Amino acid sequence: MMTRTLVPKRNKFMTRYSGIARFFHWSVAGLIVSQYVLAKLAESAKHHDRLLEQLALLANHKSIGITILALAVLRLAYRCVNKAPELPRDIPAWQKSASHASHTLLYGLLFAMPISGWLMSSAKAYSVSWFNLFALPDFVAPSEPLADTLHTVHHYLAEALFVIALLHILAAVKHHFIDKDNVLRRMAGLSSLVLFLGVSILVIALFGRFFESSDSVDLAVSGSDNAVQVMSSSELPIWKIDYDNSYIRFSGDQAGAPFTGDWKVWSADIQFDAAQLEQARFNVTIDTSSAFSNDKERDETIASPEFFDVATFKEARYLAQRFEKAGDQFRSLGQLSMKGATSDTVLNFSVTEKDGKAVLTGTASLNRLLWNIGTGDWADTSWVGEQVKVDVMVTAFSQPSL
């Protein structure tokens, strides 16, 4: 009796990558192409002094980089539980080794590129926001030398990714047109090409945006009902301020991520006694050129004519002589003058005793547009937040009456 050897049917799906694997592959490929385009557009914007455009392009570049990182994690997890189809058996061993090495390098670069960019942004004191929806944590403290090093690393990783990807493409083309095997067909097809082109074009169209310059709109009220008040004299002593243990700090959001800074040069005449609020006076002067936010480019933008215009308006001043008690705290109802405009401003604060000194801590929320801080394209509050928070701490050497 003749026996027939049973030959298992070849699983047709093992000759190609799954649809999920192809989706990951071509989506990431399209996003990588768009990343190179956005980076070049940002360089061009910087070269032509279109700083808000550069900010928006880099913010989108970072968001897409984080998206690539997330897709790489998912792709690797999927690969761990779903084996890739085997290469044709007649392919030389050295080519199989080269294929595995190139895939390993590509995976490594898909992780290293966005992580190095993330760390670089943190070192530059720019927290990374994912499409203005939420901010990611900073894993390194602001440091200009570290930022420069990470920028170099990121640049060379980008070049390495370009070279490895190019070799990967050339190898696939060689297999298809010279060896005439099924290596390329395992991953490619008409739907894959449509996905790759669709992702590349859509991302560049949505996020490779260009800004048209717009005329500055003067939103501040100056010289009318909000005229600068004339300070009356007070009999209270002036606090002797310990400036080394005091600060005036500002914080806002940029491209959906928070940032903070300090005014390094300021002076204040503080006269305050909780029992004599009618005699209380605040007279604070800030050197507008002294802003420090741990990033040179941002500080230069803050000093520019679109923002504080420090060449023309060298000082900002807060004057207050109306005070109210609000529970355990106080508030001053004063006027803040910046960039030639004046607006009523409330500072909520408390005064406590620490180590024999009086410590005043307070906060104010400002709408920057009221003082024309951020004109022209910078008035777009989707990229630079409208509200700016100011935190102050003033420590007095000698103990005034509380």
Contacts in CASP RR format, 6 or more apart in sequence:
PFRMAT RR
TARGET T0000
AUTHOR 0000-0000-0000
METHOD contacts of the structure
MODEL  1
MMTRTLVPKRNKFMTRYSGIARFFHWSVAGLIVSQYVLAKLAESAKHHDR
LLEQLALLANHKSIGITILALAVLRLAYRCVNKAPELPRDIPAWQKSASH
ASHTLLYGLLFAMPISGWLMSSAKAYSVSWFNLFALPDFVAPSEPLADTL
HTVHHYLAEALFVIALLHILAAVKHHFIDKDNVLRRMAGLSSLVLFLGVS
ILVIALFGRFFESSDSVDLAVSGSDNAVQVMSSSELPIWKIDYDNSYIRF
SGDQAGAPFTGDWKVWSADIQFDAAQLEQARFNVTIDTSSAFSNDKERDE
TIASPEFFDVATFKEARYLAQRFEKAGDQFRSLGQLSMKGATSDTVLNFS
VTEKDGKAVLTGTASLNRLLWNIGTGDWADTSWVGEQVKVDVMVTAFSQP
SL
14 85 0 8 1.000
14 86 0 8 1.000
15 85 0 8 1.000
15 182 0 8 1.000
15 186 0 8 1.000
16 85 0 8 1.000
16 185 0 8 1.000
16 186 0 8 1.000
16 187 0 8 1.000
17 25 0 8 1.000
17 84 0 8 1.000
17 85 0 8 1.000
17 186 0 8 1.000
17 187 0 8 1.000
18 82 0 8 1.000
20 78 0 8 1.000
20 82 0 8 1.000
21 75 0 8 1.000
21 78 0 8 1.000
21 79 0 8 1.000
21 82 0 8 1.000
21 84 0 8 1.000
21 187 0 8 1.000
22 187 0 8 1.000
22 191 0 8 1.000
22 192 0 8 1.000
22 195 0 8 1.000
23 195 0 8 1.000
24 71 0 8 1.000
24 74 0 8 1.000
24 75 0 8 1.000
24 78 0 8 1.000
25 75 0 8 1.000
25 187 0 8 1.000
25 192 0 8 1.000
26 192 0 8 1.000
26 195 0 8 1.000
26 196 0 8 1.000
26 199 0 8 1.000
27 71 0 8 1.000
27 195 0 8 1.000
27 199 0 8 1.000
28 68 0 8 1.000
28 71 0 8 1.000
28 72 0 8 1.000
28 75 0 8 1.000
28 110 0 8 1.000
29 196 0 8 1.000
29 199 0 8 1.000
30 196 0 8 1.000
30 198 0 8 1.000
30 199 0 8 1.000
30 200 0 8 1.000
30 203 0 8 1.000
31 64 0 8 1.000
31 65 0 8 1.000
31 67 0 8 1.000
31 68 0 8 1.000
31 71 0 8 1.000
31 199 0 8 1.000
31 200 0 8 1.000
31 203 0 8 1.000
32 68 0 8 1.000
32 161 0 8 1.000
32 165 0 8 1.000
33 200 0 8 1.000
34 64 0 8 1.000
34 199 0 8 1.000
34 200 0 8 1.000
34 203 0 8 1.000
34 204 0 8 1.000
34 207 0 8 1.000
35 61 0 8 1.000
35 64 0 8 1.000
35 65 0 8 1.000
35 68 0 8 1.000
36 158 0 8 1.000
36 162 0 8 1.000
37 204 0 8 1.000
37 208 0 8 1.000
38 57 0 8 1.000
38 58 0 8 1.000
38 60 0 8 1.000
38 61 0 8 1.000
38 64 0 8 1.000
38 204 0 8 1.000
38 207 0 8 1.000
38 208 0 8 1.000
39 61 0 8 1.000
39 158 0 8 1.000
41 57 0 8 1.000
41 208 0 8 1.000
42 54 0 8 1.000
42 57 0 8 1.000
42 58 0 8 1.000
42 61 0 8 1.000
45 51 0 8 1.000
45 53 0 8 1.000
45 54 0 8 1.000
45 57 0 8 1.000
46 54 0 8 1.000
50 211 0 8 1.000
50 377 0 8 1.000
51 297 0 8 1.000
51 301 0 8 1.000
52 211 0 8 1.000
52 377 0 8 1.000
52 378 0 8 1.000
52 380 0 8 1.000
52 383 0 8 1.000
52 384 0 8 1.000
53 209 0 8 1.000
53 210 0 8 1.000
53 211 0 8 1.000
53 377 0 8 1.000
55 254 0 8 1.000
55 255 0 8 1.000
55 383 0 8 1.000
55 384 0 8 1.000
56 209 0 8 1.000
56 211 0 8 1.000
56 255 0 8 1.000
56 383 0 8 1.000
57 207 0 8 1.000
57 208 0 8 1.000
57 209 0 8 1.000
58 255 0 8 1.000
59 129 0 8 1.000
59 132 0 8 1.000
59 255 0 8 1.000
59 256 0 8 1.000
59 383 0 8 1.000
60 131 0 8 1.000
60 207 0 8 1.000
60 208 0 8 1.000
60 209 0 8 1.000
62 117 0 8 1.000
62 118 0 8 1.000
62 121 0 8 1.000
62 128 0 8 1.000
62 129 0 8 1.000
63 128 0 8 1.000
63 129 0 8 1.000
63 130 0 8 1.000
63 131 0 8 1.000
63 207 0 8 1.000
64 203 0 8 1.000
64 207 0 8 1.000
65 113 0 8 1.000
65 114 0 8 1.000
65 117 0 8 1.000
66 114 0 8 1.000
66 118 0 8 1.000
66 128 0 8 1.000
66 130 0 8 1.000
66 136 0 8 1.000
67 130 0 8 1.000
68 110 0 8 1.000
68 113 0 8 1.000
68 114 0 8 1.000
69 110 0 8 1.000
69 111 0 8 1.000
69 114 0 8 1.000
69 115 0 8 1.000
69 118 0 8 1.000
72 107 0 8 1.000
72 110 0 8 1.000
72 111 0 8 1.000
76 107 0 8 1.000
85 186 0 8 1.000
87 95 0 8 1.000
87 96 0 8 1.000
87 99 0 8 1.000
87 183 0 8 1.000
88 181 0 8 1.000
88 182 0 8 1.000
88 183 0 8 1.000
90 181 0 8 1.000
91 181 0 8 1.000
91 183 0 8 1.000
98 171 0 8 1.000
99 171 0 8 1.000
102 164 0 8 1.000
102 167 0 8 1.000
102 168 0 8 1.000
102 171 0 8 1.000
105 160 0 8 1.000
105 164 0 8 1.000
106 161 0 8 1.000
106 164 0 8 1.000
106 165 0 8 1.000
106 168 0 8 1.000
109 157 0 8 1.000
109 160 0 8 1.000
109 161 0 8 1.000
109 164 0 8 1.000
110 161 0 8 1.000
112 157 0 8 1.000
113 154 0 8 1.000
113 157 0 8 1.000
113 158 0 8 1.000
113 161 0 8 1.000
116 150 0 8 1.000
116 153 0 8 1.000
116 154 0 8 1.000
116 157 0 8 1.000
117 150 0 8 1.000
117 154 0 8 1.000
118 128 0 8 1.000
118 136 0 8 1.000
118 139 0 8 1.000
119 139 0 8 1.000
119 140 0 8 1.000
119 150 0 8 1.000
120 147 0 8 1.000
120 150 0 8 1.000
120 151 0 8 1.000
120 153 0 8 1.000
120 154 0 8 1.000
121 127 0 8 1.000
121 128 0 8 1.000
122 128 0 8 1.000
122 138 0 8 1.000
122 139 0 8 1.000
122 140 0 8 1.000
122 141 0 8 1.000
122 142 0 8 1.000
123 140 0 8 1.000
123 141 0 8 1.000
123 142 0 8 1.000
123 143 0 8 1.000
123 144 0 8 1.000
123 146 0 8 1.000
123 147 0 8 1.000
123 150 0 8 1.000
124 142 0 8 1.000
124 144 0 8 1.000
124 147 0 8 1.000
124 294 0 8 1.000
124 295 0 8 1.000
125 142 0 8 1.000
125 259 0 8 1.000
125 293 0 8 1.000
125 294 0 8 1.000
125 295 0 8 1.000
125 298 0 8 1.000
126 254 0 8 1.000
126 255 0 8 1.000
126 257 0 8 1.000
126 259 0 8 1.000
126 295 0 8 1.000
126 298 0 8 1.000
127 135 0 8 1.000
127 136 0 8 1.000
127 138 0 8 1.000
127 257 0 8 1.000
127 258 0 8 1.000
127 259 0 8 1.000
128 135 0 8 1.000
128 136 0 8 1.000
128 257 0 8 1.000
129 135 0 8 1.000
129 136 0 8 1.000
129 255 0 8 1.000
129 256 0 8 1.000
129 257 0 8 1.000
130 136 0 8 1.000
132 255 0 8 1.000
132 256 0 8 1.000
132 382 0 8 1.000
135 256 0 8 1.000
135 257 0 8 1.000
135 258 0 8 1.000
136 257 0 8 1.000
140 146 0 8 1.000
142 294 0 8 1.000
142 295 0 8 1.000
144 296 0 8 1.000
172 183 0 8 1.000
172 184 0 8 1.000
172 187 0 8 1.000
172 188 0 8 1.000
173 184 0 8 1.000
175 181 0 8 1.000
175 183 0 8 1.000
175 184 0 8 1.000
176 183 0 8 1.000
176 184 0 8 1.000
176 185 0 8 1.000
211 377 0 8 1.000
213 376 0 8 1.000
213 377 0 8 1.000
214 376 0 8 1.000
214 377 0 8 1.000
214 379 0 8 1.000
215 376 0 8 1.000
216 306 0 8 1.000
216 372 0 8 1.000
216 375 0 8 1.000
216 376 0 8 1.000
216 379 0 8 1.000
217 375 0 8 1.000
217 376 0 8 1.000
217 379 0 8 1.000
218 372 0 8 1.000
219 369 0 8 1.000
219 370 0 8 1.000
219 372 0 8 1.000
220 339 0 8 1.000
220 340 0 8 1.000
220 341 0 8 1.000
220 342 0 8 1.000
220 343 0 8 1.000
220 369 0 8 1.000
220 370 0 8 1.000
220 371 0 8 1.000
220 372 0 8 1.000
221 341 0 8 1.000
221 342 0 8 1.000
221 343 0 8 1.000
221 370 0 8 1.000
222 340 0 8 1.000
222 341 0 8 1.000
222 342 0 8 1.000
223 342 0 8 1.000
226 335 0 8 1.000
226 342 0 8 1.000
226 343 0 8 1.000
226 344 0 8 1.000
227 342 0 8 1.000
228 319 0 8 1.000
228 335 0 8 1.000
228 337 0 8 1.000
228 342 0 8 1.000
229 319 0 8 1.000
229 321 0 8 1.000
229 334 0 8 1.000
229 335 0 8 1.000
231 281 0 8 1.000
231 283 0 8 1.000
231 319 0 8 1.000
231 321 0 8 1.000
232 321 0 8 1.000
234 271 0 8 1.000
234 279 0 8 1.000
234 280 0 8 1.000
234 281 0 8 1.000
234 321 0 8 1.000
235 279 0 8 1.000
236 271 0 8 1.000
236 272 0 8 1.000
236 273 0 8 1.000
236 276 0 8 1.000
236 279 0 8 1.000
236 280 0 8 1.000
236 281 0 8 1.000
236 400 0 8 1.000
237 271 0 8 1.000
237 400 0 8 1.000
238 269 0 8 1.000
238 270 0 8 1.000
238 271 0 8 1.000
239 268 0 8 1.000
239 269 0 8 1.000
239 270 0 8 1.000
239 271 0 8 1.000
239 272 0 8 1.000
239 358 0 8 1.000
239 394 0 8 1.000
239 396 0 8 1.000
239 398 0 8 1.000
239 400 0 8 1.000
240 396 0 8 1.000
240 397 0 8 1.000
240 398 0 8 1.000
241 268 0 8 1.000
241 270 0 8 1.000
241 394 0 8 1.000
241 395 0 8 1.000
241 396 0 8 1.000
241 397 0 8 1.000
242 357 0 8 1.000
242 395 0 8 1.000
242 396 0 8 1.000
242 397 0 8 1.000
245 393 0 8 1.000
245 395 0 8 1.000
246 392 0 8 1.000
246 393 0 8 1.000
246 394 0 8 1.000
246 395 0 8 1.000
247 262 0 8 1.000
247 391 0 8 1.000
247 392 0 8 1.000
247 393 0 8 1.000
248 262 0 8 1.000
248 263 0 8 1.000
248 266 0 8 1.000
248 284 0 8 1.000
248 286 0 8 1.000
248 390 0 8 1.000
248 391 0 8 1.000
248 392 0 8 1.000
249 260 0 8 1.000
249 261 0 8 1.000
249 262 0 8 1.000
249 263 0 8 1.000
249 390 0 8 1.000
249 391 0 8 1.000
249 392 0 8 1.000
250 260 0 8 1.000
250 261 0 8 1.000
250 262 0 8 1.000
250 263 0 8 1.000
250 291 0 8 1.000
250 388 0 8 1.000
250 389 0 8 1.000
250 390 0 8 1.000
250 391 0 8 1.000
251 258 0 8 1.000
251 259 0 8 1.000
251 260 0 8 1.000
251 261 0 8 1.000
251 388 0 8 1.000
251 389 0 8 1.000
251 391 0 8 1.000
252 258 0 8 1.000
252 259 0 8 1.000
252 260 0 8 1.000
252 385 0 8 1.000
252 387 0 8 1.000
252 388 0 8 1.000
252 389 0 8 1.000
253 259 0 8 1.000
253 384 0 8 1.000
253 385 0 8 1.000
254 298 0 8 1.000
254 383 0 8 1.000
254 384 0 8 1.000
254 385 0 8 1.000
255 383 0 8 1.000
256 385 0 8 1.000
259 293 0 8 1.000
259 298 0 8 1.000
260 293 0 8 1.000
261 291 0 8 1.000
261 292 0 8 1.000
261 293 0 8 1.000
261 294 0 8 1.000
262 291 0 8 1.000
262 292 0 8 1.000
262 293 0 8 1.000
263 286 0 8 1.000
263 287 0 8 1.000
263 288 0 8 1.000
263 290 0 8 1.000
263 291 0 8 1.000
263 292 0 8 1.000
264 287 0 8 1.000
264 290 0 8 1.000
264 291 0 8 1.000
264 292 0 8 1.000
265 286 0 8 1.000
265 287 0 8 1.000
265 289 0 8 1.000
265 290 0 8 1.000
266 284 0 8 1.000
266 285 0 8 1.000
266 286 0 8 1.000
266 287 0 8 1.000
266 290 0 8 1.000
267 284 0 8 1.000
267 285 0 8 1.000
268 282 0 8 1.000
268 283 0 8 1.000
268 284 0 8 1.000
268 285 0 8 1.000
268 394 0 8 1.000
269 281 0 8 1.000
269 282 0 8 1.000
269 283 0 8 1.000
269 284 0 8 1.000
270 281 0 8 1.000
270 282 0 8 1.000
270 360 0 8 1.000
270 394 0 8 1.000
270 396 0 8 1.000
271 279 0 8 1.000
271 280 0 8 1.000
271 281 0 8 1.000
271 282 0 8 1.000
272 280 0 8 1.000
272 281 0 8 1.000
272 282 0 8 1.000
272 323 0 8 1.000
272 351 0 8 1.000
272 360 0 8 1.000
272 400 0 8 1.000
273 279 0 8 1.000
273 280 0 8 1.000
273 400 0 8 1.000
273 401 0 8 1.000
273 402 0 8 1.000
274 325 0 8 1.000
274 330 0 8 1.000
274 351 0 8 1.000
274 401 0 8 1.000
274 402 0 8 1.000
275 401 0 8 1.000
277 323 0 8 1.000
277 324 0 8 1.000
277 325 0 8 1.000
277 330 0 8 1.000
278 323 0 8 1.000
280 320 0 8 1.000
280 321 0 8 1.000
280 323 0 8 1.000
280 332 0 8 1.000
281 320 0 8 1.000
281 321 0 8 1.000
282 318 0 8 1.000
282 319 0 8 1.000
282 320 0 8 1.000
282 321 0 8 1.000
282 332 0 8 1.000
282 334 0 8 1.000
282 347 0 8 1.000
283 317 0 8 1.000
283 318 0 8 1.000
283 319 0 8 1.000
284 317 0 8 1.000
284 318 0 8 1.000
284 319 0 8 1.000
285 315 0 8 1.000
285 316 0 8 1.000
285 317 0 8 1.000
286 315 0 8 1.000
286 316 0 8 1.000
286 317 0 8 1.000
286 318 0 8 1.000
287 314 0 8 1.000
287 315 0 8 1.000
288 303 0 8 1.000
288 308 0 8 1.000
288 310 0 8 1.000
288 313 0 8 1.000
288 314 0 8 1.000
288 315 0 8 1.000
288 316 0 8 1.000
288 338 0 8 1.000
289 303 0 8 1.000
289 310 0 8 1.000
289 314 0 8 1.000
291 299 0 8 1.000
291 302 0 8 1.000
291 303 0 8 1.000
291 308 0 8 1.000
292 299 0 8 1.000
293 299 0 8 1.000
293 302 0 8 1.000
301 307 0 8 1.000
302 308 0 8 1.000
303 310 0 8 1.000
305 311 0 8 1.000
305 312 0 8 1.000
306 374 0 8 1.000
306 375 0 8 1.000
306 376 0 8 1.000
306 378 0 8 1.000
307 373 0 8 1.000
307 374 0 8 1.000
307 378 0 8 1.000
308 316 0 8 1.000
308 338 0 8 1.000
308 339 0 8 1.000
308 373 0 8 1.000
309 339 0 8 1.000
313 338 0 8 1.000
313 339 0 8 1.000
313 340 0 8 1.000
316 336 0 8 1.000
316 337 0 8 1.000
316 338 0 8 1.000
316 339 0 8 1.000
317 336 0 8 1.000
317 337 0 8 1.000
318 334 0 8 1.000
318 335 0 8 1.000
318 336 0 8 1.000
318 337 0 8 1.000
318 345 0 8 1.000
318 347 0 8 1.000
319 334 0 8 1.000
319 335 0 8 1.000
319 337 0 8 1.000
320 332 0 8 1.000
320 333 0 8 1.000
320 334 0 8 1.000
320 335 0 8 1.000
320 347 0 8 1.000
321 334 0 8 1.000
322 332 0 8 1.000
322 333 0 8 1.000
322 334 0 8 1.000
323 330 0 8 1.000
323 331 0 8 1.000
323 332 0 8 1.000
323 333 0 8 1.000
324 330 0 8 1.000
324 331 0 8 1.000
324 333 0 8 1.000
326 348 0 8 1.000
328 350 0 8 1.000
329 348 0 8 1.000
329 349 0 8 1.000
329 350 0 8 1.000
330 348 0 8 1.000
330 349 0 8 1.000
330 350 0 8 1.000
330 351 0 8 1.000
331 346 0 8 1.000
331 347 0 8 1.000
331 348 0 8 1.000
331 349 0 8 1.000
332 346 0 8 1.000
332 347 0 8 1.000
332 349 0 8 1.000
333 344 0 8 1.000
333 346 0 8 1.000
334 344 0 8 1.000
334 345 0 8 1.000
334 346 0 8 1.000
334 347 0 8 1.000
335 342 0 8 1.000
335 343 0 8 1.000
335 344 0 8 1.000
335 345 0 8 1.000
336 342 0 8 1.000
336 343 0 8 1.000
336 344 0 8 1.000
336 345 0 8 1.000
336 366 0 8 1.000
336 371 0 8 1.000
338 371 0 8 1.000
338 373 0 8 1.000
339 371 0 8 1.000
339 372 0 8 1.000
339 373 0 8 1.000
340 371 0 8 1.000
341 370 0 8 1.000
341 371 0 8 1.000
341 372 0 8 1.000
343 370 0 8 1.000
343 371 0 8 1.000
345 364 0 8 1.000
345 366 0 8 1.000
346 364 0 8 1.000
347 362 0 8 1.000
347 363 0 8 1.000
347 364 0 8 1.000
347 392 0 8 1.000
348 362 0 8 1.000
348 363 0 8 1.000
348 364 0 8 1.000
349 360 0 8 1.000
349 361 0 8 1.000
349 362 0 8 1.000
349 363 0 8 1.000
349 392 0 8 1.000
350 360 0 8 1.000
350 361 0 8 1.000
350 362 0 8 1.000
351 358 0 8 1.000
351 359 0 8 1.000
351 360 0 8 1.000
351 402 0 8 1.000
352 358 0 8 1.000
352 359 0 8 1.000
352 361 0 8 1.000
353 359 0 8 1.000
353 399 0 8 1.000
353 402 0 8 1.000
354 395 0 8 1.000
356 399 0 8 1.000
357 395 0 8 1.000
357 396 0 8 1.000
357 397 0 8 1.000
357 399 0 8 1.000
358 395 0 8 1.000
358 396 0 8 1.000
358 399 0 8 1.000
358 400 0 8 1.000
358 402 0 8 1.000
359 393 0 8 1.000
359 394 0 8 1.000
359 395 0 8 1.000
359 396 0 8 1.000
360 392 0 8 1.000
360 393 0 8 1.000
360 394 0 8 1.000
360 395 0 8 1.000
360 396 0 8 1.000
361 391 0 8 1.000
361 392 0 8 1.000
361 393 0 8 1.000
362 391 0 8 1.000
362 392 0 8 1.000
362 393 0 8 1.000
363 389 0 8 1.000
363 390 0 8 1.000
363 391 0 8 1.000
363 392 0 8 1.000
364 389 0 8 1.000
364 390 0 8 1.000
364 392 0 8 1.000
365 387 0 8 1.000
365 388 0 8 1.000
365 389 0 8 1.000
365 390 0 8 1.000
366 387 0 8 1.000
366 388 0 8 1.000
366 389 0 8 1.000
366 390 0 8 1.000
367 386 0 8 1.000
367 387 0 8 1.000
367 388 0 8 1.000
368 374 0 8 1.000
368 385 0 8 1.000
368 386 0 8 1.000
368 387 0 8 1.000
368 388 0 8 1.000
369 379 0 8 1.000
369 381 0 8 1.000
369 386 0 8 1.000
373 388 0 8 1.000
374 384 0 8 1.000
378 384 0 8 1.000
END
